[in-house]
Amino acid sequence: MRKLVIGMALASTAIASPVLARDGAWYVELDGGPMIVEDIEFDLPNAPNDVIVDTHYGYDFGGIVGYDFGFIRLEAEGSYRAADLDQIQVGSAGVTSRTGFFARNDTYDAIGDASVLSFMVNALADFGPDDGLQGFVGGGVGVARTKFDGVTVNTAGPGFLDDSDSGFAWQLLAGVRAPLTDNIDVGLKYRFFNTDTLDLVDTVGRDVNGKWRSHSLLGTIAFNFGGAPAPMQTCWDGTQLPMDATCPARPVPPPPPPPPPAPVVQCNKGPYIVFFEWDRSDITPEAATILNNAASAYANCGAAAVMLAGHADRSGSAQYNVGLSQRRADAVRSYMTARGIPDTRISTEAFGETQPRVPTADGVRELQNRRVEITYGPGSGY
């Protein structure tokens, strides 16, 4: 049995990589699974380790209420574990059998059971993401009531030990778990449980001292009540990211085109292109420079027609982008009429997102697609 105990402990610890449950959240948890009890050694007066009790496999189950502070969780736990007896190894001091005599210096089949009811306070260190496999390690301290019921040699009579004791207990914990839903986690937990000092009295009035040590492998299911939302930052483009993330760099608009060549008699019909901020139709200082050049160049084109084509990028709906590109064309029209170009010579058309200057996927913001193109004179157009 000792080899099985050691193997179970090592296997359970190996799967426990150092769980971040739900930060800032209360949770409840149910645990249950098989248990192995180490051989229980009893000291009789002037006879240390004179009685050794071996048990069958047992069970361990309990419930938890806890709070997650982030890296650390604190829990209040109540649990119960029990196992039936298998054999009793008796030394020279002997034990009372159910036929009324002392059994000595032999190993006997045993009857009876042993159980522990405990109430513990646990502290756990958690590691790992909320949305993936998580691990934890920790321990707890508290009080336990350890009871031995009808412990004796398998014969008729009064028996050897029928007593209980309450005292200090401690445990070590390790495990893994993963989210099943937004609020429910499932996992696997290893528990080493220990009560060092048990002071009992057997059926003939002798002091009996011992300890309980057990190893449990428990399946767990936990319900999280939800934590405080993580603080977010708003970036320049309106997107929200966690506080420890870096916002994307603000795009730099392309430099304005070089100034037009010295005026000549020949009409320079463009196109002149002005760009706009995202979801805006305001004339920027860079756009104003280009429009001033376009208005000056119009003087060389006589009474030429002026064609304004408005465009948008693909970050909004198609219908919304048609309206946005029309507003941009109207803004350019107002700016040019204010600088002497006859309104009757100007015509506009809104293309929305249908004619991108830089092809992009739907929803992508692209500065060079947020534009109005201006062309002059005979043969100009869209």
C-alpha positions in Angstrom: 0.0 0.0 0.0 2.8 2.4 0.8 4.1 2.1 -2.8 0.6 2.9 -4.1 0.3 5.9 -1.8 3.7 7.3 -3.0 2.8 6.7 -6.7 -0.6 8.4 -6.3 1.0 11.5 -4.7 3.7 11.8 -7.4 1.2 11.4 -10.2 -1.2 14.0 -8.8 1.6 16.5 -8.1 3.0 16.1 -11.7 -0.2 17.3 -13.3 -0.4 20.4 -11.1 1.4 23.1 -13.0 1.7 26.2 -10.9 -5.2 28.5 -11.6 -6.2 31.8 -11.9 -9.9 31.4 -11.2 -12.1 34.5 -11.7 -10.3 37.5 -10.3 -12.4 39.4 -7.7 -15.0 36.7 -7.6 -16.8 34.5 -5.0 -17.2 30.9 -5.8 -18.5 27.6 -4.4 -17.0 24.2 -5.1 -17.9 20.5 -4.6 -15.1 17.9 -4.4 -15.2 14.1 -4.3 -13.1 11.0 -5.0 -11.1 8.0 -3.8 -8.8 8.1 -0.8 -5.9 6.0 0.5 -5.1 6.0 4.2 -1.5 5.3 5.3 -1.1 2.6 7.9 -2.3 3.9 11.2 0.3 3.2 14.0 -1.0 3.3 17.6 1.2 3.7 20.7 0.1 1.8 23.8 1.6 2.4 27.2 5.3 1.5 27.1 4.7 -0.1 23.7 5.2 2.4 20.8 3.7 1.4 17.4 2.4 -1.8 19.0 -0.8 -1.8 16.9 -0.8 -1.1 13.2 -4.1 -0.8 11.4 -4.4 -1.2 7.6 -7.5 0.1 5.8 -9.3 -0.6 2.5 -9.6 2.2 -0.1 -11.9 4.9 1.2 -13.7 8.0 -0.1 -13.3 11.7 0.5 -15.8 14.5 -0.3 -16.5 18.1 0.7 -17.7 21.6 -0.1 -15.9 24.9 -0.4 -16.8 28.6 -0.3 -13.9 30.8 -1.5 -12.9 34.2 -2.8 -10.3 34.9 -5.6 -8.1 37.9 -4.9 -6.1 37.3 -8.2 -2.9 35.5 -7.6 -4.1 34.3 -4.2 -7.4 32.5 -3.3 -8.8 32.0 0.3 -11.3 29.2 1.0 -13.4 27.9 3.9 -13.8 24.1 3.5 -15.8 21.3 5.2 -15.0 17.7 4.2 -15.6 14.1 5.3 -13.5 11.1 4.6 -13.9 7.4 5.7 -12.5 3.9 5.1 -13.3 0.4 6.3 -10.6 -1.5 8.2 -8.7 -4.4 6.5 -6.2 -5.9 8.9 -4.7 -5.3 12.4 -1.1 -6.1 13.2 -0.8 -6.6 17.0 2.4 -6.5 19.0 3.3 -7.8 22.5 0.9 -5.4 24.4 -2.1 -7.0 22.7 -5.6 -5.8 22.0 -8.9 -6.9 23.4 -10.7 -9.3 20.9 -14.4 -9.9 20.8 -14.0 -13.1 22.6 -12.6 -11.2 25.6 -9.0 -12.2 25.4 -5.9 -10.2 24.3 -4.7 -10.9 20.7 -0.9 -10.6 20.5 2.0 -10.8 18.1 0.1 -11.6 14.9 -1.8 -10.1 12.0 -5.6 -10.5 12.1 -8.5 -9.6 9.8 -10.2 -6.5 11.2 -13.6 -5.0 11.3 -14.7 -1.5 12.0 -14.1 1.8 10.2 -12.2 5.1 10.6 -13.4 8.5 9.6 -12.4 12.2 9.8 -14.7 15.3 9.7 -12.7 18.4 9.2 -13.2 22.2 8.8 -10.3 24.0 7.2 -9.1 27.4 5.9 -7.1 27.1 2.7 -4.7 29.5 0.9 -3.9 28.7 -2.7 -1.5 30.3 -5.2 -3.0 30.4 -8.7 -1.2 30.4 -12.1 -2.6 30.5 -15.7 -5.2 32.2 -17.8 -8.9 32.3 -17.1 -9.8 30.8 -20.5 -7.5 27.8 -20.5 -5.9 25.1 -18.4 -5.0 26.4 -15.0 -3.1 25.1 -12.0 -2.8 25.7 -8.3 -0.8 24.8 -5.2 -1.4 25.6 -1.6 -2.4 24.3 1.8 -4.8 24.6 4.7 -5.1 24.4 8.5 -8.1 23.8 10.8 -9.7 21.3 13.1 -10.7 17.7 12.6 -12.7 15.1 14.5 -11.1 11.6 14.0 -13.3 8.6 14.9 -12.5 4.9 15.2 -15.7 2.9 15.3 -15.7 -0.8 16.4 -12.0 -1.4 15.7 -11.2 -5.0 16.6 -10.1 -8.5 15.6 -12.8 -10.2 13.5 -14.3 -12.3 16.3 -17.2 -11.9 18.7 -16.9 -9.7 21.8 -16.4 -6.1 23.1 -13.6 -5.1 20.7 -10.4 -3.0 21.0 -11.1 0.7 20.1 -14.3 2.7 19.9 -13.4 6.3 20.5 -12.8 9.7 18.8 -10.6 12.8 19.3 -10.7 16.4 17.9 -7.7 18.5 17.3 -5.4 20.5 14.9 -5.2 19.3 11.3 -3.3 20.5 8.2 -3.3 19.6 4.5 -1.4 20.2 1.3 -3.3 20.8 -2.0 -2.4 20.8 -5.7 -4.5 20.5 -8.9 -5.5 21.6 -12.3 -8.8 22.9 -13.7 -10.3 24.5 -16.8 -13.4 26.5 -17.6 -16.4 24.5 -18.8 -18.6 27.7 -19.3 -18.2 31.3 -18.4 -19.1 30.5 -14.8 -18.4 26.8 -14.3 -14.9 25.2 -13.8 -14.1 21.5 -13.6 -10.8 20.0 -12.4 -8.7 17.4 -10.6 -7.3 18.0 -7.1 -4.8 16.1 -5.0 -5.1 16.4 -1.2 -2.6 15.2 1.5 -4.4 15.3 4.9 -2.8 15.0 8.3 -3.7 14.9 12.0 -0.6 14.5 14.0 -1.8 13.8 17.6 -4.8 11.5 18.4 -5.4 10.8 22.1 -7.8 7.9 22.5 -8.7 5.3 25.2 -9.3 1.7 24.3 -12.0 -0.6 25.8 -9.8 -1.6 28.8 -8.9 2.0 29.7 -5.4 2.2 28.2 -4.2 5.4 26.6 -3.9 5.0 22.8 -2.0 7.6 20.7 -1.8 7.7 16.9 -2.0 9.9 13.8 -4.0 10.0 10.5 -2.5 10.5 7.1 -4.4 10.2 3.9 -4.0 10.9 0.2 -7.1 11.7 -2.0 -7.6 12.3 -5.7 -10.7 14.5 -6.1 -12.8 15.6 -9.1 -14.0 19.2 -8.6 -16.8 21.4 -10.0 -16.9 25.1 -9.1 -19.4 27.9 -9.8 -17.9 31.4 -10.1 -20.2 34.3 -9.3 -18.3 36.7 -11.6 -15.6 39.2 -10.8 -15.0 42.9 -11.4 -14.4 43.7 -15.0 -10.8 44.4 -15.9 -10.1 48.1 -16.4 -9.8 49.1 -20.0 -8.1 52.0 -21.9 -9.6 53.8 -24.9 -7.1 54.2 -27.8 -7.0 57.2 -30.2 -9.1 55.3 -32.7 -11.9 54.4 -30.2 -10.9 50.8 -29.6 -10.7 49.5 -26.0 -7.8 47.4 -24.8 -6.6 46.1 -21.4 -4.5 48.6 -19.4 -1.3 46.6 -19.9 -1.8 46.4 -23.7 -0.2 49.0 -26.2 -2.5 51.0 -28.4 -1.7 50.9 -32.1 0.3 53.8 -33.4 -1.7 56.7 -34.9 -1.3 56.5 -38.7 0.6 59.4 -40.2 -1.2 61.0 -43.2 0.8 61.0 -46.4 2.6 64.3 -47.1 0.9 66.7 -49.3 1.8 66.5 -53.0 4.4 68.9 -54.2 3.2 72.4 -55.2 1.8 72.6 -58.8 4.2 73.8 -61.4 4.2 77.5 -62.4 0.9 78.5 -64.0 0.7 78.0 -67.7 -2.0 78.7 -70.2 -2.8 75.0 -70.4 -5.5 73.8 -68.1 -4.2 71.3 -65.4 -7.4 69.2 -64.9 -6.1 67.1 -62.1 -7.1 65.0 -60.4 -6.6 66.8 -57.1 -7.0 64.4 -54.1 -7.8 65.5 -50.6 -8.0 63.1 -47.6 -10.1 63.0 -44.5 -10.0 61.8 -40.9 -11.9 58.6 -40.0 -15.7 59.2 -40.0 -15.2 62.9 -40.7 -15.9 65.3 -43.5 -14.0 68.3 -42.1 -11.4 70.0 -44.4 -8.0 69.4 -42.8 -5.1 71.9 -43.1 -3.4 69.5 -45.5 -6.6 69.3 -47.6 -7.0 73.1 -47.6 -3.6 73.5 -49.1 -4.5 71.1 -51.9 -7.8 72.8 -52.5 -6.2 76.2 -52.6 -3.9 75.0 -55.3 -6.8 73.4 -57.2 -8.8 76.7 -57.0 -5.8 78.7 -58.3 -5.3 76.2 -61.2 -9.0 76.6 -62.2 -8.2 80.1 -63.4 -6.3 78.5 -66.3 -9.3 76.3 -67.3 -11.7 79.0 -68.3 -15.3 77.9 -67.6 -14.4 74.3 -67.3 -16.7 71.9 -65.5 -15.6 70.7 -62.0 -16.2 67.1 -61.1 -16.0 66.1 -57.4 -15.9 62.3 -56.5 -16.4 61.4 -52.9 -15.1 58.1 -51.4 -14.9 56.3 -48.0 -13.0 53.4 -46.6 -14.6 50.1 -45.7 -14.9 50.5 -41.9 -18.6 51.3 -41.9 -21.7 49.9 -43.7 -22.0 50.4 -47.4 -25.1 52.6 -47.0 -23.5 54.8 -44.4 -20.3 55.2 -46.4 -22.3 56.5 -49.4 -23.7 59.3 -47.2 -20.3 60.0 -45.7 -18.6 60.3 -49.1 -21.4 62.7 -50.2 -20.8 64.9 -47.2 -17.1 65.0 -48.0 -17.8 66.0 -51.6 -20.2 68.7 -50.3 -17.6 70.0 -47.9 -15.1 70.4 -50.8 -17.8 72.0 -53.0 -18.5 74.6 -50.3 -14.7 75.3 -49.9 -14.2 75.8 -53.6 -17.2 78.1 -54.2 -16.0 80.2 -51.3 -12.8 80.7 -53.3 -14.5 82.0 -56.5 -15.4 78.8 -58.5 -19.0 79.1 -59.7 -21.3 76.6 -58.0 -23.1 76.0 -61.2 -19.9 74.6 -62.8 -19.5 72.0 -60.0 -21.1 68.6 -59.9 -20.7 65.8 -57.3 -21.1 62.1 -57.0 -20.7 59.8 -54.0 -19.1 56.4 -54.5 -18.9 55.2 -50.9 -16.5 52.3 -50.5 -16.9 50.9 -54.0 -13.7 52.4 -55.5 -10.9 52.1 -52.9 -7.6 53.6 -53.7 -5.9 50.9 -51.5 -7.8 47.6 -51.6 -8.6 46.4 -48.1 -10.8 43.8 -46.3 -14.2 44.8 -45.1 -14.1 46.8 -41.9 -10.5 48.1 -42.3 -9.8 51.8 -41.8 -7.5 53.2 -44.5 -6.7 56.9 -44.8 -6.1 56.9 -48.6 -9.6 55.6 -49.2 -11.2 58.5 -47.3 -10.9 61.1 -50.1 -12.4 63.4 -52.6 -11.0 63.6 -56.1 -11.3 66.9 -58.1 -11.0 67.0 -61.9 -11.5 69.9 -64.4 -12.3 70.6 -67.9 -13.5 68.8 -71.1 -13.0 65.1 -70.9 -12.8 65.1 -67.1 -15.1 62.9 -65.1 -15.3 60.0 -62.6 
